[in-house]
Amino acid sequence: MKQGEIWELYLNPTKGSEQSGRRPAVIISGDMLNKYLQVVIVCPLTTSIKNYKGNLIIKPNENNGLIKTSEVLTFHVRSVSKTRFDKKLGSIPLKDVEIIKKTLNDILKY
């Protein structure tokens, strides 16, 4: 599991307004953490595009493995067990990971 990869995973059980169900998510944690820990930090994706300020919109292509245009829900960032991961769909370029990290940084700042 590497930073920038998109995996299908299962986020249940959840509470309240947390993202739930089987969905793709992009790994944002660094490769060192991903290699040695049993958890990975991800941002879930949704096909219900709201264009929240700063959220990356990903159009499907052969590299990312998505079927529909998706929005990265940066404000739903979470640490998940590797046992939640089902299959790798693809990956996004590291420049797109940097956009996600900048948005996350902005969220934490304000």
DRENDOKE-115021 format. One record per atom (N, C-alpha, C): residue number from 1; residue in one letter; atom name; x, y, z. Coordinates in steps of 0.1 Angstrom, whole numbers, plus 5000, padded with zeros to 4 digits. Example, Ala and Ser with C-alpha at 12.3 -4.5 7.8 and 13.67 -1.06 7.14 Angstrom:
2
   kolpa   mitor   vexfi     c1     c2     c3
       1       A       N   5132   4943   5078
       1       A      CA   5123   4955   5078
       1       A       C   5132   4967   5078
       2       S       N   5128   4978   5071
       2       S      CA   5137   4989   5071
       2       S       C   5129   5000   5079
END
This chain:
110
   kolpa   mitor   vexfi     c1     c2     c3
       1       M       N   5008   4988   5000
       1       M      CA   5000   5000   5000
       1       M       C   5009   5012   5000
       2       K       N   5006   5021   4990
       2       K      CA   5015   5033   4989
       2       K       C   5006   5046   4988
       3       Q       N   5013   5057   4991
       3       Q      CA   5006   5069   4990
       3       Q       C   5002   5072   4976
       4       G       N   4989   5077   4975
       4       G      CA   4984   5080   4961
       4       G       C   4976   5068   4955
       5       E       N   4977   5056   4961
       5       E      CA   4969   5045   4956
       5       E       C   4954   5047   4960
       6       I       N   4945   5042   4951
       6       I      CA   4931   5042   4954
       6       I       C   4927   5027   4956
       7       W       N   4921   5025   4967
       7       W      CA   4916   5011   4971
       7       W       C   4901   5012   4974
       8       E       N   4895   5001   4971
       8       E      CA   4881   4999   4976
       8       E       C   4882   4993   4990
       9       L       N   4874   4999   4999
       9       L      CA   4874   4994   5012
       9       L       C   4861   4996   5019
      10       Y       N   4859   4990   5030
      10       Y      CA   4846   4989   5037
      10       Y       C   4847   4997   5050
      11       L       N   4840   5008   5051
      11       L      CA   4841   5017   5062
      11       L       C   4832   5015   5074
      12       N       N   4822   5005   5073
      12       N      CA   4813   5003   5084
      12       N       C   4820   4995   5094
      13       P       N   4817   4996   5107
      13       P      CA   4806   5004   5112
      13       P       C   4810   5019   5114
      14       T       N   4800   5028   5113
      14       T      CA   4803   5042   5115
      14       T       C   4792   5048   5124
      15       K       N   4794   5060   5127
      15       K      CA   4784   5067   5136
      15       K       C   4782   5081   5129
      16       G       N   4769   5086   5131
      16       G      CA   4766   5099   5127
      16       G       C   4768   5102   5112
      17       S       N   4775   5112   5109
      17       S      CA   4777   5117   5095
      17       S       C   4790   5111   5089
      18       E       N   4796   5102   5095
      18       E      CA   4808   5096   5089
      18       E       C   4805   5089   5076
      19       Q       N   4814   5089   5067
      19       Q      CA   4812   5082   5054
      19       Q       C   4812   5067   5057
      20       S       N   4803   5060   5051
      20       S      CA   4801   5046   5054
      20       S       C   4801   5038   5041
      21       G       N   4800   5025   5043
      21       G      CA   4798   5016   5032
      21       G       C   4811   5012   5025
      22       R       N   4809   5005   5014
      22       R      CA   4820   5001   5005
      22       R       C   4822   5012   4995
      23       R       N   4834   5017   4995
      23       R      CA   4837   5029   4986
      23       R       C   4852   5030   4983
      24       P       N   4856   5037   4973
      24       P      CA   4870   5039   4971
      24       P       C   4876   5050   4980
      25       A       N   4888   5049   4983
      25       A      CA   4895   5059   4992
      25       A       C   4910   5060   4987
      26       V       N   4915   5072   4988
      26       V      CA   4929   5074   4984
      26       V       C   4938   5074   4996
      27       I       N   4949   5067   4996
      27       I      CA   4959   5067   5007
      27       I       C   4967   5080   5007
      28       I       N   4967   5087   5018
      28       I      CA   4974   5099   5019
      28       I       C   4986   5098   5029
      29       S       N   4986   5087   5037
      29       S      CA   4998   5085   5046
      29       S       C   5010   5082   5038
      30       G       N   5022   5085   5044
      30       G      CA   5034   5082   5038
      30       G       C   5038   5068   5037
      31       D       N   5046   5064   5028
      31       D      CA   5049   5050   5025
      31       D       C   5056   5043   5037
      32       M       N   5064   5051   5045
      32       M      CA   5070   5045   5057
      32       M       C   5060   5040   5067
      33       L       N   5050   5049   5070
      33       L      CA   5039   5045   5079
      33       L       C   5031   5033   5073
      34       N       N   5029   5034   5060
      34       N      CA   5021   5023   5053
      34       N       C   5028   5010   5054
      35       K       N   5041   5010   5054
      35       K      CA   5049   4997   5054
      35       K       C   5049   4991   5068
      36       Y       N   5050   4999   5078
      36       Y      CA   5053   4993   5091
      36       Y       C   5041   4993   5101
      37       L       N   5031   5001   5099
      37       L      CA   5019   5001   5108
      37       L       C   5008   4993   5102
      38       Q       N   4998   4989   5111
      38       Q      CA   4987   4981   5106
      38       Q       C   4975   4990   5103
      39       V       N   4977   5003   5103
      39       V      CA   4967   5013   5099
      39       V       C   4973   5022   5087
      40       V       N   4963   5027   5079
      40       V      CA   4967   5036   5068
      40       V       C   4957   5048   5069
      41       I       N   4962   5060   5066
      41       I      CA   4954   5072   5066
      41       I       C   4949   5074   5052
      42       V       N   4935   5075   5051
      42       V      CA   4929   5076   5038
      42       V       C   4919   5088   5038
      43       C       N   4915   5092   5026
      43       C      CA   4904   5101   5024
      43       C       C   4894   5093   5015
      44       P       N   4881   5092   5019
      44       P      CA   4872   5085   5011
      44       P       C   4868   5093   4999
      45       L       N   4863   5087   4989
      45       L      CA   4858   5093   4977
      45       L       C   4843   5092   4976
      46       T       N   4836   5101   4969
      46       T      CA   4822   5100   4967
      46       T       C   4819   5104   4952
      47       T       N   4809   5098   4946
      47       T      CA   4804   5102   4933
      47       T       C   4794   5113   4934
      48       S       N   4790   5117   4946
      48       S      CA   4780   5127   4948
      48       S       C   4788   5140   4949
      49       I       N   4791   5146   4938
      49       I      CA   4800   5158   4937
      49       I       C   4793   5171   4943
      50       K       N   4799   5176   4953
      50       K      CA   4794   5189   4959
      50       K       C   4804   5200   4957
      51       N       N   4816   5198   4951
      51       N      CA   4826   5208   4948
      51       N       C   4829   5216   4961
      52       Y       N   4831   5209   4972
      52       Y      CA   4836   5216   4984
      52       Y       C   4849   5223   4982
      53       K       N   4851   5235   4987
      53       K      CA   4863   5242   4984
      53       K       C   4876   5234   4988
      54       G       N   4885   5233   4978
      54       G      CA   4897   5226   4980
      54       G       C   4897   5211   4977
      55       N       N   4885   5205   4977
      55       N      CA   4885   5190   4975
      55       N       C   4888   5187   4960
      56       L       N   4897   5178   4959
      56       L      CA   4901   5173   4945
      56       L       C   4890   5166   4938
      57       I       N   4887   5169   4926
      57       I      CA   4878   5161   4918
      57       I       C   4886   5152   4908
      58       I       N   4883   5139   4908
      58       I      CA   4891   5130   4900
      58       I       C   4882   5124   4889
      59       K       N   4886   5126   4877
      59       K      CA   4879   5121   4865
      59       K       C   4884   5107   4863
      60       P       N   4876   5097   4860
      60       P      CA   4880   5083   4858
      60       P       C   4890   5082   4846
      61       N       N   4900   5074   4848
      61       N      CA   4910   5070   4837
      61       N       C   4916   5057   4840
      62       E       N   4924   5052   4831
      62       E      CA   4929   5038   4832
      62       E       C   4939   5038   4844
      63       N       N   4945   5049   4848
      63       N      CA   4955   5049   4859
      63       N       C   4948   5048   4873
      64       N       N   4936   5055   4875
      64       N      CA   4930   5055   4888
      64       N       C   4920   5044   4890
      65       G       N   4915   5038   4879
      65       G      CA   4906   5027   4880
      65       G       C   4892   5031   4884
      66       L       N   4889   5043   4885
      66       L      CA   4875   5048   4889
      66       L       C   4866   5046   4877
      67       I       N   4853   5044   4880
      67       I      CA   4843   5043   4870
      67       I       C   4835   5056   4867
      68       K       N   4834   5064   4878
      68       K      CA   4827   5077   4877
      68       K       C   4836   5088   4883
      69       T       N   4833   5100   4879
      69       T      CA   4840   5112   4885
      69       T       C   4837   5112   4900
      70       S       N   4847   5114   4907
      70       S      CA   4846   5114   4922
      70       S       C   4853   5126   4929
      71       E       N   4847   5129   4940
      71       E      CA   4853   5140   4949
      71       E       C   4860   5134   4961
      72       V       N   4872   5138   4963
      72       V      CA   4879   5134   4975
      72       V       C   4874   5141   4987
      73       L       N   4869   5134   4997
      73       L      CA   4863   5140   5009
      73       L       C   4874   5142   5019
      74       T       N   4882   5153   5017
      74       T      CA   4893   5155   5026
      74       T       C   4889   5157   5040
      75       F       N   4878   5163   5043
      75       F      CA   4874   5165   5057
      75       F       C   4869   5152   5064
      76       H       N   4868   5141   5056
      76       H      CA   4865   5128   5062
      76       H       C   4877   5120   5064
      77       V       N   4889   5126   5064
      77       V      CA   4902   5118   5066
      77       V       C   4900   5109   5078
      78       R       N   4906   5097   5077
      78       R      CA   4905   5088   5088
      78       R       C   4916   5077   5087
      79       S       N   4920   5072   5098
      79       S      CA   4929   5061   5099
      79       S       C   4921   5048   5099
      80       V       N   4925   5039   5091
      80       V      CA   4917   5026   5090
      80       V       C   4927   5014   5090
      81       S       N   4922   5004   5095
      81       S      CA   4929   4991   5096
      81       S       C   4932   4986   5081
      82       K       N   4943   4980   5079
      82       K      CA   4946   4974   5066
      82       K       C   4936   4962   5063
      83       T       N   4929   4957   5073
      83       T      CA   4920   4946   5071
      83       T       C   4907   4951   5064
      84       R       N   4905   4964   5064
      84       R      CA   4893   4970   5057
      84       R       C   4895   4971   5042
      85       F       N   4907   4969   5037
      85       F      CA   4910   4971   5023
      85       F       C   4907   4958   5015
      86       D       N   4900   4960   5004
      86       D      CA   4895   4949   4995
      86       D       C   4904   4947   4983
      87       K       N   4904   4957   4974
      87       K      CA   4912   4956   4962
      87       K       C   4917   4970   4958
      88       K       N   4929   4969   4952
      88       K      CA   4935   4982   4946
      88       K       C   4928   4985   4933
      89       L       N   4924   4997   4931
      89       L      CA   4917   5002   4919
      89       L       C   4928   5008   4910
      90       G       N   4937   5016   4915
      90       G      CA   4946   5023   4907
      90       G       C   4954   5033   4916
      91       S       N   4958   5044   4910
      91       S      CA   4965   5055   4918
      91       S       C   4963   5068   4911
      92       I       N   4966   5079   4919
      92       I      CA   4966   5092   4913
      92       I       C   4981   5097   4914
      93       P       N   4984   5107   4906
      93       P      CA   4997   5113   4906
      93       P       C   5000   5120   4920
      94       L       N   5013   5120   4924
      94       L      CA   5017   5126   4936
      94       L       C   5014   5141   4937
      95       K       N   5013   5148   4925
      95       K      CA   5009   5162   4925
      95       K       C   4994   5163   4930
      96       D       N   4986   5153   4927
      96       D      CA   4972   5153   4932
      96       D       C   4972   5150   4947
      97       V       N   4981   5142   4952
      97       V      CA   4982   5139   4966
      97       V       C   4986   5152   4973
      98       E       N   4994   5160   4967
      98       E      CA   4999   5173   4973
      98       E       C   4987   5182   4975
      99       I       N   4978   5182   4965
      99       I      CA   4965   5190   4966
      99       I       C   4957   5186   4978
     100       I       N   4955   5173   4980
     100       I      CA   4948   5168   4991
     100       I       C   4954   5172   5004
     101       K       N   4968   5171   5005
     101       K      CA   4975   5175   5017
     101       K       C   4974   5190   5020
     102       K       N   4974   5198   5009
     102       K      CA   4973   5212   5011
     102       K       C   4959   5215   5017
     103       T       N   4948   5209   5011
     103       T      CA   4935   5211   5016
     103       T       C   4934   5207   5030
     104       L       N   4939   5195   5034
     104       L      CA   4939   5191   5048
     104       L       C   4946   5201   5057
     105       N       N   4957   5206   5052
     105       N      CA   4965   5216   5060
     105       N       C   4956   5228   5062
     106       D       N   4949   5233   5052
     106       D      CA   4940   5244   5053
     106       D       C   4929   5242   5063
     107       I       N   4923   5230   5062
     107       I      CA   4913   5226   5072
     107       I       C   4917   5227   5086
     108       L       N   4930   5222   5089
     108       L      CA   4935   5222   5102
     108       L       C   4939   5236   5107
     109       K       N   4942   5245   5098
     109       K      CA   4946   5258   5101
     109       K       C   4935   5267   5105
     110       Y       N   4923   5266   5098
     110       Y      CA   4913   5276   5100
     110       Y       C   4901   5270   5108
END
